[in-house]
């Protein structure tokens, strides 16, 4: 995973993104390619990532938005939808 992040940082596209966004996107893509998600999991990928970043990693709203490349407002809305989806599951 570190090799993938270093390769992205040295690429032209890597210099245009905040490091937190680049590192998280690369790590998430690498993990997704190596580990299969069980079928029928609740929520979208974005919703699962938001819950992981906010509750397990402990990122605040702003850092979560930067890591995912979305607005803080969308983070709040997606987190609400994710929690609602998991409660219903």
C-alpha positions as CSV (number, residue, x, y, z in Angstrom):
1,X,0.0,0.0,0.0
2,X,2.8,2.4,0.8
3,X,4.3,1.8,-2.7
4,X,0.9,2.7,-4.3
5,X,0.7,5.9,-2.3
6,X,4.3,6.9,-3.2
7,X,3.6,6.2,-6.8
8,X,0.5,8.4,-6.7
9,X,2.4,11.2,-4.9
10,X,5.0,11.3,-7.6
11,X,2.5,11.3,-10.4
12,X,1.3,14.5,-12.0
13,X,-2.2,14.0,-10.7
14,X,-0.9,13.4,-7.2
15,X,0.6,16.9,-7.0
16,X,-2.9,18.5,-7.6
17,X,-4.6,16.9,-4.6
18,X,-4.4,17.3,-0.8
19,X,-2.2,14.6,0.6
20,X,-5.0,13.3,2.9
21,X,-7.3,12.8,-0.1
22,X,-4.6,11.2,-2.2
23,X,-3.5,8.8,0.6
24,X,-7.0,7.8,1.6
25,X,-8.2,7.3,-2.0
26,X,-5.2,5.2,-2.9
27,X,-5.5,3.1,0.3
28,X,-9.2,2.6,-0.2
29,X,-8.8,1.5,-3.8
30,X,-6.0,-0.9,-2.9
31,X,-8.0,-2.4,-0.1
32,X,-11.1,-2.8,-2.3
33,X,-9.0,-4.6,-4.9
34,X,-7.6,-7.0,-2.3
35,X,-10.6,-7.7,0.0
36,X,-14.0,-8.6,-1.2
37,X,-17.0,-7.0,0.6
38,X,-19.7,-9.4,1.7
39,X,-22.8,-9.0,-0.4
40,X,-25.8,-7.2,1.0
41,X,-23.9,-4.7,3.2
42,X,-25.9,-1.7,4.2
43,X,-25.1,1.7,2.7
44,X,-23.1,2.9,-0.2
45,X,-19.3,2.8,-0.3
46,X,-19.2,6.5,0.5
47,X,-21.5,6.0,3.4
48,X,-19.3,3.2,4.8
49,X,-16.2,5.2,4.3
50,X,-17.7,8.2,6.1
51,X,-18.7,6.1,9.1
52,X,-15.2,4.5,9.2
53,X,-13.4,7.8,9.0
54,X,-15.7,9.6,11.5
55,X,-16.2,6.9,14.1
56,X,-13.2,4.6,14.0
57,X,-10.4,6.8,12.7
58,X,-11.8,9.9,14.5
59,X,-11.6,12.5,11.8
60,X,-13.7,15.6,12.1
61,X,-16.1,16.8,9.5
62,X,-13.6,18.9,7.6
63,X,-10.9,16.3,7.4
64,X,-13.4,13.6,6.3
65,X,-14.5,15.9,3.5
66,X,-10.9,16.5,2.4
67,X,-10.1,12.8,2.5
68,X,-13.1,11.9,0.4
69,X,-13.0,14.9,-1.9
70,X,-16.6,16.0,-1.0
71,X,-18.1,18.9,0.8
72,X,-18.6,18.9,4.6
73,X,-22.3,19.4,3.9
74,X,-22.4,16.2,1.9
75,X,-20.4,14.3,4.6
76,X,-23.1,15.3,7.2
77,X,-26.0,14.2,4.9
78,X,-24.3,10.9,3.9
79,X,-23.5,10.2,7.5
80,X,-27.1,10.7,8.5
81,X,-28.3,8.4,5.7
82,X,-25.7,5.8,6.6
83,X,-26.7,5.7,10.2
84,X,-30.4,5.5,9.2
85,X,-29.6,2.6,6.8
86,X,-27.6,0.7,9.4
87,X,-30.3,1.1,12.0
88,X,-32.8,-0.3,9.6
89,X,-30.6,-3.3,8.6
